[in-house]
C-alpha cells in the first residue's frame, strides 16, 4: 500500500497521552508506537515530537513540600522525561527500532549555527534509521523564552527538517466550525491559503497541555505557508496515523493546504525567529507597497522612517508598516547605530537583503 507522504513530523499532545485523571495512557502510547513502527518499516521517515513529560513525572513523584509552579515543572519534567523516553525506548525496541532523545530549548533556534547543529543531529539520526523523539527541555526552559507549547516546537522542527507533512495529534478530530460539543458542529476538512478561521477558534487551552486550538491553527498556517502540509487529527482514534497516510480522503481531520512556492532554508529559520527579534524597522507607505509587490526586493534604508531597539549585525528584527502593523521579520545587515545613520538615504546597501527577509 502506497503512503501519501514519506517524510513526516508527528506531534503527540499531552491530552492524547493522558487519561482523564491525568495519569499516563500507556495503552494509547503503545498503539501510536505500533502505527509509527508500521510506517517506519515501510520506509516513511518519522520525527516524533512528544509531550507528556510533566504528566509522567506528576504521576511518579509526590513532592515533600508545596512547590511553586516553576519548581514543580522542573521536578516533574526531570523525572517524567526519563520515564517517558524509557517507555518509548522499550516499546520501539519490540519492533527492532532504535530511538534517540532530542531535548531542545527555544534559545537553540535563536542563532543560525545552533539551528543547523540541531538539524544536522536529526539528519544523522534519520540516515541511520533512528527515530528522533523531540521535546522541550522543561528543566531549564522556565522563562519567557519557552515555546508557546509543543505545537510551536513541532512547527519549527517540521520546517527545519523540510518535512512533507506535520501531523498534530490532539484529542478532537480537527478544527470545528463551532464549539466541538455543540449539536451540528462539523470538522472543517480543508483550510485553503488565506482562509480566515478567527470566527471558529476559541482561545481555550487544553486540559493537560499549555496550548489550544488557537496556537495549533496559527502554527499550522505558518508551516503550510512554507509549503508543508499540516494535518490536525484525533490521536485517540485507532489507526489514525496509518489511515491519514493511506486513506486521506476518508479520514476525518483538518488539512491545511500548503503553498506551492517553496521557501529557502534560511527563510524558514527567519520565519520562526520572530520571538528573538532585537528591534523594529518602521517603514513608510511607498516602501511597504514595493515590498508587498509581485517582485522580490530587498529593504533599503530610504524606506525606513524609524528604528526601535538596539541590535547587532545579523540579528533578527521585526518589519513594521506605516500603520504600525508587523508585516514580517528579517536579518539585518547593519547594527542599529549604522542603520540609524543610513535611515532615509538613497543609494545605500540593503538593511535587510531579500534572501534574509520573510514577509507574513
Secondary structure, 3 states (H helix, E strand, C coil): CCCCCCEEEEEECHHHHECCCCCECHHHHHHHHHHHHHHHHCCCEEEEEECCHHHHHHHHCCCCCCCCHHHHHHHHHHHHHHHHHHHHHHHHHCCCCCEEEEEECHHHHCCHHHHHHHHHHHHHHHHCCCEEEEEECCCCCCCCCCCCCHHHHHHHHHHHCCCCEEEEEECCCCCECCCCCCCCCCECCEECCCCCCCCCCCCCECCCCCCEHHHHHHHHHHHHHCCCEEEEEECCCCCHHHHHHHCCCCCCCEEECCCCCCCCHHHHHHHCCHHHCCEEEEECHHHHHHHCCCCCCCEEHHHEEEEEECCCCCCEEEEECCCCCEEEEEECCCCHHHHHHHCCCCCCCEEECHHHEEEC
